[in-house]
Amino acid sequence: MGKSDLQGESRSSRRERLAKLREATLHRKVLAHPAFNGRWTRRHWAHASVFATLGMLVAALVPGFSAPTTPVVAHPGTTTLALALPALPLARHPRASDSWQMVTVQRGQNLAALFDELGIPATTLHRLLQQPDTKQALTHLKPGAELAFDLPTDGQLRTLRYDRDDTHRVELSLAGDQVQQKVIERPTETRTVVLSGTVGRSLYRSARKLGLPAKAIDTLTDEIFKYDIDFNDDVGANDRFSVVVDQYWRDGELVGTGPVQAATFTVHGKLYSGFRFEHDGKTEYYTADGRPLKRSFIRMPIPYARLTSTFGNRFHPILGRMRMHEGVDFAASTGTPIQAAGDARVQFVGDKGGYGHVVILDHGRGYTTLYGHMSRFAKIHVGERIAQGTVIGYVGMTGLATGPHLHYEFRVNGVHRNPLSVTMPPPEPLQGTALVAFRAQTTTALAKIRRVEDVIYADAGTPPKANKKA
């Protein structure tokens, strides 16, 4: 057999061997995976679940790649959250054509700073300040004042508007190099109202809640009722008050409150009243029968002072012997203000031996008062007329004194009287035409108070009758 025959035979045998190997391999696969005989095994179920899961994933993912994206529509119940953004400088605020911008002056802020923040040139500010009365009004701006700027889209100031007072508004319009000033009157409506309430935990807090300003509350406690009511000890939570005041409204906004016109205060069922009335060019508060509420004299020239020595014979701590004490002593720290006990003319200011620095006041009708041991005098001079409550000096210990205090004397026609027990002269009541005018005025005010109280305090029973002394 030749070489070629051997090679042909070897190729032939190799093909046969490969065929046999392929047949054997197929036979083994058939044996490994026998034909389905109609019964599901555990392996069949596992394969089926895997293929089902893969099928669902393919069905879900493939359409998503091909289908167009659908915009998301918010559900009606969706909640929108607004996020606060940093405040823009005034000059960067978006402006609509012919828009007005309101600016409130802050503490420490001046007009130049406002104009700079709005991007308005300093030359424009200089032109505005050349107008009559404008410089005074705009260079003394108080915190809380409001200014209005008409700034079109080009950012050039067209008009500046500000309130000169409660009833007048000023507009400064710029046209080229010209500035035109226009004053607009703002009418104010006056409403007479009755503010009524109970004291509660605090008279001040209750009255403020009703809208009564602090100044009016001070009028109640320090002027109208201070002689009859001790607001520290006498007043209870259920005691009530009513106040008649004029309120000033503009454009639906309360812009001010006038002085107390009339007031009543009920303390433990006892009614006190006071009415404002002008007589002989002087405004005071009177009782319902026309007698001034202000007493001719106050008992203590130093409010809330401590009485340390009474009127009468006593052992003098410095002289070392019994001596008539012709006044009373009130202890207070050095520098405490001393008030005039009543309306008077200043009779003496200076030194008087053991009295030290002294002031003597002449109240007329034979009444005089003396104030001793002062540390210094107030700005008063002999012959000057002063009102009750005027500060005339300050507590000290000049003269014969062992400590800072006020020595206070009360004299009637030169005779010393005990200031704490002497019967003070009653104030003169209104008479004649003044009394007629007063009654006409107070009747209206009292009727308003009673109407309001009848509504508010209907469950409290019949309001008590006015006390004639009040």
Sine and cosine of phi, psi and omega as CSV:
sin_phi,cos_phi,sin_psi,cos_psi,sin_omega,cos_omega
0.00,0.00,0.73,-0.68,-0.05,-1.00
-0.99,0.11,0.06,-1.00,-0.05,-1.00
-0.90,0.43,-0.67,0.75,0.00,-1.00
-0.89,0.45,-0.58,0.81,0.04,-1.00
-0.91,0.41,-0.62,0.79,0.00,-1.00
-0.90,0.43,-0.66,0.75,0.00,-1.00
-0.91,0.41,-0.67,0.74,-0.01,-1.00
-0.90,0.43,-0.62,0.78,0.00,-1.00
-0.92,0.39,-0.63,0.78,-0.02,-1.00
-0.92,0.39,-0.62,0.79,0.03,-1.00
-0.91,0.42,-0.66,0.75,0.00,-1.00
-0.89,0.46,-0.70,0.71,0.01,-1.00
-0.91,0.41,-0.57,0.82,0.02,-1.00
-0.91,0.41,-0.66,0.75,0.02,-1.00
-0.89,0.46,-0.62,0.78,0.02,-1.00
-0.91,0.42,-0.70,0.72,0.01,-1.00
-0.89,0.46,-0.66,0.75,0.02,-1.00
-0.89,0.46,-0.63,0.78,0.02,-1.00
-0.90,0.44,-0.67,0.75,0.02,-1.00
-0.91,0.42,-0.66,0.75,0.02,-1.00
-0.89,0.46,-0.66,0.75,0.00,-1.00
-0.90,0.44,-0.66,0.75,-0.01,-1.00
-0.91,0.42,-0.64,0.77,0.01,-1.00
-0.91,0.41,-0.62,0.78,0.00,-1.00
-0.91,0.43,-0.72,0.69,0.04,-1.00
-0.87,0.49,-0.61,0.80,0.00,-1.00
-0.90,0.43,-0.63,0.77,0.02,-1.00
-0.92,0.40,-0.64,0.77,0.01,-1.00
-0.89,0.46,-0.62,0.78,0.02,-1.00
-0.91,0.41,-0.66,0.75,0.04,-1.00
-0.91,0.42,-0.60,0.80,-0.01,-1.00
-0.94,0.35,-0.55,0.83,0.00,-1.00
-0.85,-0.52,0.99,0.16,-0.04,-1.00
-0.89,0.46,0.40,-0.92,-0.01,-1.00
-0.89,0.45,0.54,-0.84,0.00,-1.00
-0.92,0.39,0.79,-0.62,-0.07,-1.00
-0.97,-0.26,0.22,0.98,0.05,-1.00
0.99,-0.13,-0.11,0.99,0.02,-1.00
-0.90,-0.43,0.76,-0.65,-0.02,-1.00
-0.99,0.11,0.80,-0.60,0.09,-1.00
-0.99,-0.11,0.07,-1.00,0.02,-1.00
-0.87,0.49,-0.60,0.80,0.00,-1.00
-0.91,0.41,-0.63,0.77,0.04,-1.00
-0.86,0.51,-0.71,0.71,-0.02,-1.00
-0.90,0.44,-0.64,0.77,0.01,-1.00
-0.90,0.44,-0.72,0.70,0.02,-1.00
-0.89,0.46,-0.63,0.77,-0.02,-1.00
-0.90,0.44,-0.67,0.74,-0.01,-1.00
-0.91,0.41,-0.63,0.78,0.04,-1.00
-0.89,0.46,-0.73,0.68,-0.01,-1.00
-0.91,0.42,-0.58,0.82,0.01,-1.00
-0.92,0.40,-0.66,0.75,0.02,-1.00
-0.90,0.44,-0.70,0.71,0.03,-1.00
-0.88,0.47,-0.60,0.80,0.01,-1.00
-0.90,0.43,-0.68,0.73,0.00,-1.00
-0.91,0.41,-0.64,0.77,0.03,-1.00
-0.88,0.47,-0.68,0.73,0.02,-1.00
-0.89,0.45,-0.66,0.75,-0.01,-1.00
-0.91,0.42,-0.53,0.85,-0.02,-1.00
-0.99,0.16,-0.58,0.81,-0.11,-0.99
-1.00,0.08,-0.66,0.75,-0.11,-0.99
-0.88,0.47,-0.71,0.70,0.02,-1.00
-0.88,0.47,-0.50,0.87,-0.02,-1.00
-0.90,0.43,-0.49,0.87,0.00,-1.00
-0.97,0.23,-0.45,0.89,-0.09,-1.00
-0.98,-0.18,-0.50,0.86,-0.07,-1.00
-0.96,0.30,0.57,-0.82,0.04,-1.00
-0.93,0.37,0.53,-0.85,-0.02,-1.00
-0.94,0.33,0.76,-0.64,-0.01,-1.00
-0.99,-0.14,0.77,-0.63,0.00,-1.00
-0.88,0.47,0.59,-0.81,-0.01,-1.00
-0.99,0.11,0.80,-0.60,0.01,-1.00
-0.97,-0.23,0.78,-0.63,-0.03,-1.00
-0.91,0.41,0.67,-0.74,0.08,-1.00
-0.94,0.34,0.56,-0.83,-0.03,-1.00
-0.82,0.57,-0.44,0.90,-0.04,-1.00
-1.00,0.03,0.08,1.00,-0.06,-1.00
-0.92,0.40,0.68,-0.73,0.02,-1.00
-0.99,-0.12,0.76,-0.65,0.01,-1.00
-0.98,-0.18,0.77,-0.64,-0.02,-1.00
-0.95,-0.30,0.85,-0.53,0.02,-1.00
-1.00,-0.01,0.81,-0.58,0.00,-1.00
-0.99,-0.16,0.74,-0.67,0.01,-1.00
-0.95,0.32,0.72,-0.69,0.04,-1.00
-0.96,-0.30,0.43,-0.90,0.04,-1.00
-0.85,0.52,0.61,-0.79,-0.02,-1.00
-0.93,0.37,0.68,-0.73,0.05,-1.00
-0.99,0.17,0.52,-0.85,0.17,-0.99
-0.85,0.52,0.45,-0.89,-0.07,-1.00
-0.84,0.55,-0.60,0.80,-0.07,-1.00
-0.94,0.34,-0.35,0.94,-0.04,-1.00
-0.99,-0.12,0.00,1.00,0.04,-1.00
-0.90,0.43,0.68,-0.74,0.04,-1.00
-0.90,0.44,0.70,-0.71,-0.05,-1.00
-0.88,-0.47,0.77,-0.63,0.15,-0.99
-1.00,0.09,0.37,-0.93,0.00,-1.00
-0.86,0.50,0.69,-0.72,0.03,-1.00
0.87,0.50,0.54,0.84,-0.04,-1.00
-1.00,-0.01,0.50,-0.86,0.08,-1.00
-0.98,-0.22,0.67,-0.74,0.07,-1.00
-0.90,-0.44,0.82,-0.57,0.04,-1.00
-1.00,-0.06,0.76,-0.65,0.00,-1.00
-0.81,-0.58,0.77,-0.63,0.05,-1.00
-0.98,-0.17,0.79,-0.61,-0.04,-1.00
-0.94,0.34,0.78,-0.62,0.02,-1.00
-1.00,-0.10,0.27,-0.96,0.01,-1.00
-0.88,0.48,0.74,-0.67,0.01,-1.00
0.99,0.14,0.04,1.00,-0.04,-1.00
-0.99,-0.13,0.67,-0.74,0.04,-1.00
-0.88,-0.47,0.04,-1.00,-0.10,-0.99
-0.92,0.38,-0.61,0.79,0.00,-1.00
-0.88,0.47,-0.66,0.75,0.02,-1.00
-0.91,0.42,-0.64,0.77,0.03,-1.00
-0.89,0.46,-0.72,0.70,-0.01,-1.00
-0.90,0.44,-0.63,0.78,0.01,-1.00
-0.91,0.42,-0.64,0.77,-0.01,-1.00
-0.93,0.37,-0.50,0.87,0.03,-1.00
-1.00,0.07,-0.08,1.00,0.00,-1.00
0.97,0.23,0.39,0.92,0.01,-1.00
-1.00,-0.06,0.77,-0.64,-0.06,-1.00
-0.87,0.50,0.51,-0.86,0.03,-1.00
-0.90,0.43,-0.47,0.89,0.03,-1.00
-0.89,0.45,-0.57,0.82,0.05,-1.00
-0.91,0.41,-0.68,0.73,0.04,-1.00
-0.87,0.49,-0.68,0.74,-0.01,-1.00
-0.88,0.48,-0.66,0.75,0.02,-1.00
-0.90,0.45,-0.64,0.77,-0.01,-1.00
-0.92,0.40,-0.61,0.79,-0.06,-1.00
-0.96,0.29,-0.12,0.99,0.06,-1.00
-0.99,0.16,-0.17,0.99,-0.04,-1.00
-0.97,0.24,0.51,-0.86,0.00,-1.00
-0.86,0.52,0.73,-0.69,0.06,-1.00
0.93,0.36,-0.15,0.99,-0.06,-1.00
-0.95,0.30,-0.67,0.74,-0.04,-1.00
-0.87,0.50,-0.70,0.72,0.00,-1.00
-0.89,0.47,-0.64,0.77,-0.06,-1.00
-0.96,0.27,-0.65,0.76,-0.14,-0.99
-1.00,0.03,-0.34,0.94,0.01,-1.00
-1.00,-0.03,-0.01,1.00,0.05,-1.00
-0.82,-0.58,0.73,0.68,-0.01,-1.00
-0.96,0.29,0.68,-0.74,0.04,-1.00
-0.99,-0.17,0.49,-0.87,0.06,-1.00
-0.82,0.57,0.73,-0.69,-0.03,-1.00
0.98,-0.19,-0.27,0.96,0.04,-1.00
-0.91,0.41,0.55,-0.84,-0.05,-1.00
-0.92,-0.39,0.68,-0.73,0.09,-1.00
-0.83,-0.56,0.59,-0.81,0.03,-1.00
-0.89,-0.45,0.75,-0.66,-0.02,-1.00
-0.89,-0.46,0.80,-0.60,0.11,-0.99
-1.00,-0.06,0.98,-0.22,-0.08,-1.00
-0.87,-0.50,0.97,-0.25,0.07,-1.00
-0.92,0.39,-0.05,-1.00,-0.08,-1.00
-0.91,0.40,-0.38,0.93,0.00,-1.00
-0.98,0.17,-0.09,1.00,0.07,-1.00
0.99,0.16,0.04,1.00,0.01,-1.00
-1.00,0.04,0.79,-0.61,-0.02,-1.00
-0.89,0.46,0.77,-0.63,0.02,-1.00
-0.97,-0.26,-0.65,0.76,-0.02,-1.00
-0.53,-0.85,0.64,-0.77,0.13,-0.99
-0.89,-0.45,0.73,-0.69,-0.04,-1.00
-0.79,-0.61,0.70,-0.71,0.05,-1.00
-0.50,-0.87,0.33,-0.94,0.02,-1.00
-1.00,-0.07,0.87,-0.49,0.03,-1.00
-0.96,0.27,-0.60,0.80,0.07,-1.00
-0.37,-0.93,-0.22,-0.98,-0.07,-1.00
-0.92,0.39,-0.38,0.93,-0.11,-0.99
-0.87,-0.49,0.04,1.00,-0.03,-1.00
-0.70,-0.71,0.71,-0.71,0.06,-1.00
-0.89,-0.46,0.66,-0.75,-0.04,-1.00
-0.92,-0.39,0.72,-0.70,0.09,-1.00
-0.87,-0.49,0.81,-0.59,0.05,-1.00
-0.93,-0.36,0.93,-0.36,-0.05,-1.00
-0.97,-0.26,0.71,-0.71,-0.01,-1.00
-0.96,-0.29,0.78,-0.63,0.06,-1.00
-0.66,-0.75,0.98,-0.18,-0.09,-1.00
0.93,0.38,-0.81,-0.59,0.03,-1.00
-1.00,-0.05,0.01,1.00,-0.06,-1.00
-0.99,-0.11,0.58,-0.82,0.09,-1.00
-0.83,-0.56,0.86,-0.51,0.01,-1.00
-0.96,-0.27,0.74,-0.67,-0.01,-1.00
-0.95,-0.30,0.74,-0.67,0.00,-1.00
-0.76,-0.65,0.81,-0.59,0.02,-1.00
-0.97,-0.24,0.85,-0.52,-0.04,-1.00
-0.95,-0.32,0.83,-0.56,0.03,-1.00
-0.98,0.20,0.75,-0.66,-0.01,-1.00
-0.93,-0.36,0.97,-0.22,-0.07,-1.00
-0.89,0.45,0.63,-0.77,0.01,-1.00
-0.91,-0.42,0.72,-0.69,0.01,-1.00
-1.00,-0.09,0.75,-0.66,0.03,-1.00
-0.98,-0.20,0.81,-0.58,0.04,-1.00
-0.85,-0.52,0.81,-0.58,0.08,-1.00
-1.00,0.02,0.88,-0.47,-0.10,-1.00
-0.82,-0.57,0.35,-0.94,0.10,-0.99
-0.91,-0.41,0.87,-0.49,0.05,-1.00
-0.97,-0.25,0.87,-0.49,-0.12,-0.99
-0.76,-0.65,0.65,-0.76,0.01,-1.00
-0.22,-0.98,0.04,-1.00,0.06,-1.00
-0.97,-0.22,0.35,-0.94,-0.08,-1.00
-0.90,0.43,-0.68,0.73,-0.03,-1.00
0.89,0.47,-0.60,-0.80,-0.02,-1.00
-0.97,0.24,-0.41,0.91,-0.03,-1.00
-0.44,-0.90,0.81,-0.59,0.05,-1.00
-0.88,0.48,-0.69,0.72,-0.04,-1.00
-0.88,0.48,-0.73,0.68,-0.04,-1.00
-0.91,0.42,-0.67,0.74,-0.02,-1.00
-0.91,0.42,-0.67,0.74,-0.02,-1.00
-0.93,0.37,-0.62,0.78,0.03,-1.00
-0.91,0.42,-0.60,0.80,0.01,-1.00
-0.90,0.43,-0.50,0.86,0.03,-1.00
-0.97,0.24,-0.25,0.97,-0.02,-1.00
0.96,-0.26,0.16,0.99,0.01,-1.00
-0.99,0.13,0.82,-0.57,-0.02,-1.00
-0.94,0.35,0.32,-0.95,-0.05,-1.00
-0.86,0.51,-0.61,0.79,-0.01,-1.00
-0.89,0.46,-0.62,0.79,0.02,-1.00
-0.93,0.36,-0.60,0.80,0.04,-1.00
-0.90,0.44,-0.66,0.75,0.05,-1.00
-0.88,0.47,-0.57,0.82,0.05,-1.00
-0.89,0.46,-0.64,0.77,0.03,-1.00
-0.89,0.45,-0.76,0.65,-0.15,-0.99
-0.99,0.10,-0.53,0.85,-0.13,-0.99
-0.96,-0.28,-0.09,1.00,-0.05,-1.00
-0.75,-0.66,-0.81,0.59,-0.11,-0.99
-0.98,0.21,-0.79,0.61,-0.16,-0.99
-0.95,-0.31,0.16,0.99,-0.11,-0.99
-0.93,0.38,-0.38,0.93,-0.01,-1.00
-0.99,0.11,-0.34,0.94,-0.12,-0.99
-0.91,-0.41,-0.40,0.92,-0.09,-1.00
-0.83,-0.56,0.78,-0.62,0.13,-0.99
-1.00,-0.02,0.97,-0.23,-0.10,-0.99
-0.96,0.29,-0.15,0.99,0.06,-1.00
-1.00,0.08,-0.61,0.79,-0.14,-0.99
-0.87,-0.49,-0.47,0.88,-0.16,-0.99
-1.00,0.06,-0.48,0.88,-0.19,-0.98
-1.00,0.07,0.72,-0.69,0.02,-1.00
-0.93,-0.36,0.18,-0.98,-0.07,-1.00
-0.89,0.46,-0.52,0.85,-0.06,-1.00
-1.00,0.00,-0.10,0.99,0.06,-1.00
-0.92,0.39,0.54,-0.84,-0.12,-0.99
-0.81,-0.59,0.32,-0.95,-0.02,-1.00
-0.62,-0.79,0.44,-0.90,0.09,-1.00
-0.65,-0.76,0.66,-0.75,-0.08,-1.00
-0.73,-0.69,0.74,-0.68,0.08,-1.00
-0.98,-0.20,0.85,-0.53,0.03,-1.00
-0.67,-0.74,0.35,-0.94,0.14,-0.99
-1.00,-0.09,0.79,-0.61,0.08,-1.00
-0.95,-0.30,0.62,-0.79,-0.04,-1.00
-0.94,-0.35,0.86,-0.51,-0.06,-1.00
-0.89,-0.46,0.59,-0.80,0.06,-1.00
-0.59,-0.80,0.81,-0.59,-0.01,-1.00
0.80,0.60,0.64,0.77,0.03,-1.00
0.97,0.25,0.20,0.98,-0.04,-1.00
-0.84,-0.54,0.70,-0.72,0.05,-1.00
-0.96,0.28,0.87,-0.50,-0.06,-1.00
-0.93,-0.37,-0.15,0.99,0.01,-1.00
-0.03,-1.00,0.30,-0.95,0.03,-1.00
-0.73,-0.69,0.74,-0.67,-0.02,-1.00
-0.98,0.18,-0.01,-1.00,0.01,-1.00
-0.92,0.40,0.31,-0.95,0.02,-1.00
-0.91,0.42,0.84,-0.54,0.02,-1.00
-1.00,0.05,-0.60,0.80,0.01,-1.00
-0.36,-0.93,0.43,-0.90,-0.01,-1.00
-0.41,-0.91,0.54,-0.84,0.14,-0.99
-0.77,-0.63,0.50,-0.87,0.02,-1.00
-0.64,-0.77,0.83,-0.55,0.00,-1.00
-0.96,-0.26,0.90,-0.44,-0.02,-1.00
-0.88,-0.48,0.91,-0.41,-0.01,-1.00
0.79,0.61,0.67,0.75,0.06,-1.00
1.00,0.09,-0.10,1.00,0.00,-1.00
-0.99,-0.17,0.79,-0.62,-0.10,-1.00
-0.99,-0.11,0.78,-0.63,0.12,-0.99
-0.90,-0.44,0.56,-0.83,-0.03,-1.00
-0.64,-0.77,0.42,-0.91,0.04,-1.00
-0.51,-0.86,0.63,-0.78,-0.07,-1.00
-0.73,-0.68,0.72,-0.69,-0.01,-1.00
-0.99,0.15,0.73,-0.68,-0.04,-1.00
-0.45,-0.89,0.65,-0.76,0.03,-1.00
-0.99,-0.17,0.81,-0.58,-0.04,-1.00
-0.66,-0.75,0.80,-0.60,-0.01,-1.00
0.82,0.57,0.63,0.78,0.05,-1.00
0.97,0.24,0.12,0.99,-0.03,-1.00
-0.83,-0.56,0.78,-0.62,-0.02,-1.00
-1.00,-0.08,0.81,-0.59,0.01,-1.00
-0.65,-0.76,0.10,-0.99,0.08,-1.00
-0.95,-0.31,0.68,-0.73,-0.10,-1.00
-0.82,-0.58,0.36,-0.93,0.13,-0.99
-0.97,0.26,0.11,-0.99,-0.04,-1.00
-0.89,0.46,-0.42,0.91,0.00,-1.00
-0.99,-0.12,0.21,0.98,0.13,-0.99
1.00,0.03,0.31,0.95,0.04,-1.00
-0.98,-0.18,0.73,-0.69,-0.03,-1.00
-0.84,0.55,0.70,-0.71,0.06,-1.00
-0.95,0.30,-0.51,0.86,0.01,-1.00
-0.94,0.33,0.83,-0.55,0.02,-1.00
-0.96,0.27,0.40,-0.92,0.01,-1.00
-0.89,0.45,-0.54,0.84,-0.02,-1.00
-0.66,-0.75,0.52,-0.85,0.16,-0.99
-0.99,-0.17,0.57,-0.82,-0.09,-1.00
-0.94,0.35,-0.61,0.79,-0.10,-0.99
-0.85,-0.52,0.91,-0.42,0.01,-1.00
-0.94,0.35,-0.20,0.98,0.07,-1.00
-0.85,-0.53,0.93,-0.38,0.00,-1.00
-0.88,0.48,0.67,-0.74,0.11,-0.99
0.89,0.46,0.40,0.91,0.03,-1.00
-0.99,0.16,0.25,-0.97,-0.02,-1.00
-0.97,-0.25,0.81,-0.58,0.03,-1.00
-0.96,0.27,0.83,-0.56,-0.05,-1.00
-0.90,-0.43,-0.32,0.95,0.01,-1.00
-0.51,-0.86,0.75,-0.67,-0.08,-1.00
-0.99,-0.10,0.04,-1.00,-0.02,-1.00
-0.99,0.17,0.70,-0.71,0.05,-1.00
0.79,-0.62,-0.09,-1.00,0.00,-1.00
-0.92,0.40,0.64,-0.77,0.04,-1.00
-0.39,-0.92,0.27,-0.96,0.06,-1.00
-1.00,0.09,0.88,-0.48,-0.06,-1.00
-0.96,0.27,0.82,-0.58,-0.10,-0.99
-0.93,0.37,-0.37,0.93,-0.02,-1.00
-0.98,-0.20,-0.70,0.71,0.00,-1.00
-0.96,0.28,-0.37,0.93,0.06,-1.00
0.95,0.30,0.48,0.88,0.02,-1.00
-0.50,-0.86,0.25,-0.97,0.05,-1.00
-0.94,0.34,0.66,-0.75,-0.04,-1.00
-0.42,-0.91,0.57,-0.82,0.03,-1.00
-0.93,0.38,0.85,-0.53,0.07,-1.00
-1.00,-0.07,0.95,-0.30,-0.18,-0.98
-1.00,-0.01,0.34,0.94,0.05,-1.00
-0.38,-0.93,-0.35,-0.94,0.07,-1.00
-0.77,-0.63,0.45,-0.89,0.00,-1.00
-0.92,-0.39,0.68,-0.73,0.06,-1.00
-0.87,-0.50,0.88,-0.48,0.01,-1.00
-0.98,0.20,0.69,-0.72,0.05,-1.00
-0.32,-0.95,0.35,-0.94,-0.02,-1.00
-0.95,0.31,0.46,-0.89,0.00,-1.00
-0.84,0.54,0.72,-0.69,0.01,-1.00
0.99,-0.11,-0.08,1.00,0.03,-1.00
-0.91,0.41,0.75,-0.66,-0.03,-1.00
-0.90,0.43,0.59,-0.81,0.05,-1.00
-0.91,-0.41,0.74,-0.67,-0.08,-1.00
-0.97,-0.26,0.48,-0.88,0.12,-0.99
-0.93,0.37,0.75,-0.66,-0.06,-1.00
-0.93,0.36,-0.37,0.93,0.00,-1.00
-0.27,-0.96,0.11,-0.99,0.08,-1.00
-0.86,0.51,0.68,-0.73,-0.11,-0.99
-0.31,-0.95,0.13,-0.99,0.18,-0.98
-0.93,-0.37,0.72,-0.70,-0.03,-1.00
-0.94,0.34,0.87,-0.48,-0.05,-1.00
-0.99,-0.10,-0.60,0.80,-0.06,-1.00
-0.48,-0.88,0.65,-0.76,0.11,-0.99
-0.65,-0.76,0.90,-0.43,-0.02,-1.00
0.29,-0.96,-0.38,-0.93,-0.03,-1.00
-0.98,-0.20,0.61,-0.79,0.05,-1.00
-0.64,-0.77,0.99,0.16,0.11,-0.99
0.74,0.68,-0.86,-0.52,-0.04,-1.00
-0.92,0.39,-0.30,0.95,0.05,-1.00
-0.96,0.28,-0.32,0.95,-0.07,-1.00
0.94,0.33,-0.64,-0.77,0.06,-1.00
-0.96,0.29,0.83,-0.55,-0.13,-0.99
-0.77,-0.64,0.56,-0.83,0.19,-0.98
-0.82,-0.57,0.74,-0.67,0.08,-1.00
-0.87,-0.49,0.76,-0.65,-0.02,-1.00
-0.90,-0.43,0.64,-0.76,0.06,-1.00
-0.96,-0.27,0.90,-0.44,-0.06,-1.00
-0.99,-0.12,0.04,1.00,-0.02,-1.00
0.99,0.11,0.26,-0.97,0.02,-1.00
0.82,0.57,0.47,0.88,0.08,-1.00
1.00,0.04,0.08,1.00,-0.04,-1.00
-0.99,-0.15,0.78,-0.63,0.10,-1.00
-0.71,-0.71,0.43,-0.90,0.06,-1.00
-0.74,-0.67,0.52,-0.86,-0.01,-1.00
-0.82,-0.57,0.64,-0.77,-0.03,-1.00
-0.77,-0.63,0.91,-0.42,-0.12,-0.99
-0.89,-0.46,0.16,-0.99,0.04,-1.00
0.91,0.41,0.41,0.91,-0.02,-1.00
-0.91,0.42,0.51,-0.86,0.10,-0.99
-0.99,0.16,-0.57,0.82,0.05,-1.00
-0.31,-0.95,0.27,-0.96,-0.02,-1.00
-0.99,-0.12,0.44,-0.90,0.17,-0.98
-0.99,0.16,0.00,-1.00,-0.05,-1.00
-0.99,0.15,0.97,0.25,0.05,-1.00
-0.78,-0.63,0.35,-0.94,0.02,-1.00
-0.60,-0.80,0.37,-0.93,-0.05,-1.00
-0.87,0.50,0.70,-0.71,0.01,-1.00
1.00,-0.06,-0.23,0.97,-0.01,-1.00
-0.97,0.26,0.64,-0.77,0.07,-1.00
-1.00,-0.07,0.76,-0.65,-0.04,-1.00
-0.78,-0.62,0.38,-0.93,-0.02,-1.00
-1.00,-0.08,0.36,-0.93,0.08,-1.00
-0.83,0.56,0.71,-0.71,0.01,-1.00
1.00,-0.04,-0.14,0.99,0.04,-1.00
-0.91,0.42,0.71,-0.71,0.05,-1.00
-0.96,0.29,0.84,-0.55,-0.05,-1.00
-0.94,-0.33,-0.27,0.96,-0.01,-1.00
-0.01,-1.00,-0.17,-0.98,-0.10,-1.00
-0.68,-0.73,0.58,-0.81,-0.07,-1.00
-0.86,0.51,0.63,-0.77,0.07,-1.00
-0.42,-0.91,-0.39,-0.92,0.01,-1.00
-0.58,-0.82,0.63,0.78,0.06,-1.00
-0.96,0.28,0.39,-0.92,-0.04,-1.00
0.98,0.21,-0.47,-0.88,0.01,-1.00
-1.00,0.09,1.00,0.02,-0.03,-1.00
-0.59,-0.81,0.66,-0.75,0.02,-1.00
-1.00,-0.05,-0.17,0.99,-0.01,-1.00
-0.21,-0.98,0.22,-0.98,-0.02,-1.00
-0.91,0.41,0.83,-0.55,0.05,-1.00
-0.24,-0.97,0.19,-0.98,0.09,-1.00
-0.96,-0.29,0.79,-0.62,0.17,-0.98
-0.99,-0.13,0.86,-0.52,-0.13,-0.99
-0.85,-0.53,0.81,-0.59,0.01,-1.00
-0.86,-0.51,0.53,-0.85,0.02,-1.00
-0.79,-0.61,0.84,-0.55,-0.06,-1.00
-0.82,-0.57,0.63,-0.78,0.07,-1.00
-0.85,-0.53,0.92,-0.39,-0.08,-1.00
0.80,0.60,0.65,0.76,0.06,-1.00
1.00,0.08,-0.12,0.99,-0.04,-1.00
-0.99,-0.13,0.76,-0.65,-0.01,-1.00
-0.95,0.32,0.71,-0.71,0.06,-1.00
-0.80,-0.60,0.41,-0.91,0.03,-1.00
-0.95,0.32,0.91,-0.43,-0.06,-1.00
-0.88,0.47,-0.39,0.92,-0.07,-1.00
-1.00,0.06,-0.25,0.97,-0.07,-1.00
-0.80,-0.61,-0.23,0.97,-0.03,-1.00
-0.89,0.46,0.61,-0.79,0.05,-1.00
-0.97,0.26,0.91,-0.42,-0.04,-1.00
-0.97,0.24,0.58,-0.82,0.03,-1.00
-0.91,0.41,0.74,-0.67,-0.02,-1.00
-0.95,0.31,0.52,-0.85,0.05,-1.00
-0.93,0.37,0.47,-0.88,-0.02,-1.00
-0.96,0.27,0.78,-0.62,0.01,-1.00
-0.97,0.22,0.27,-0.96,0.08,-1.00
-0.93,0.36,0.52,-0.85,-0.01,-1.00
-0.64,-0.77,0.30,-0.95,0.12,-0.99
0.88,0.47,-0.68,-0.73,-0.06,-1.00
-0.90,0.43,-0.51,0.86,0.02,-1.00
-0.90,0.44,-0.65,0.76,0.01,-1.00
-0.93,0.38,-0.62,0.78,0.02,-1.00
-0.89,0.46,-0.73,0.69,0.00,-1.00
-0.90,0.43,-0.62,0.78,0.01,-1.00
-0.89,0.45,-0.71,0.70,-0.02,-1.00
-0.90,0.43,-0.62,0.79,0.03,-1.00
-0.89,0.46,-0.61,0.79,-0.02,-1.00
-0.96,0.27,-0.69,0.72,-0.09,-1.00
-0.96,0.27,-0.49,0.87,0.00,-1.00
-0.87,0.50,-0.68,0.74,0.01,-1.00
-0.91,0.42,-0.71,0.70,-0.03,-1.00
-0.90,0.44,-0.69,0.73,-0.02,-1.00
-0.92,0.40,-0.59,0.81,0.03,-1.00
-0.90,0.44,-0.64,0.77,0.03,-1.00
-0.89,0.45,-0.68,0.73,0.01,-1.00
-0.88,0.47,-0.70,0.71,-0.05,-1.00
-0.92,0.39,-0.59,0.80,0.04,-1.00
-0.89,0.46,-0.70,0.71,0.00,-1.00
-0.91,0.41,-0.71,0.71,-0.03,-1.00
-0.91,0.41,-0.54,0.84,0.03,-1.00
-0.90,0.43,-0.50,0.86,0.02,-1.00
-0.99,0.14,-0.73,0.68,-0.10,-0.99
-0.96,0.29,-0.67,0.74,-0.11,-0.99
-0.95,-0.32,0.62,0.79,-0.04,-1.00
-0.86,0.51,-0.55,0.83,-0.02,-1.00
-0.99,0.13,-0.10,0.99,-0.06,-1.00
-1.00,0.02,-0.02,1.00,0.01,-1.00
1.00,-0.05,-0.10,-0.99,-0.02,-1.00
-0.94,0.34,0.78,-0.63,0.01,-1.00
-0.86,0.51,0.63,-0.78,0.00,-1.00
-0.92,0.39,0.45,-0.89,0.02,-1.00
-0.96,0.28,0.47,-0.88,-0.05,-1.00
-0.90,0.44,0.66,-0.75,0.04,-1.00
-0.98,0.19,0.78,-0.62,-0.08,-1.00
-0.91,0.42,-0.45,0.89,0.04,-1.00
-0.98,0.22,-0.33,0.94,-0.08,-1.00
-1.00,0.05,0.00,0.00,0.00,0.00
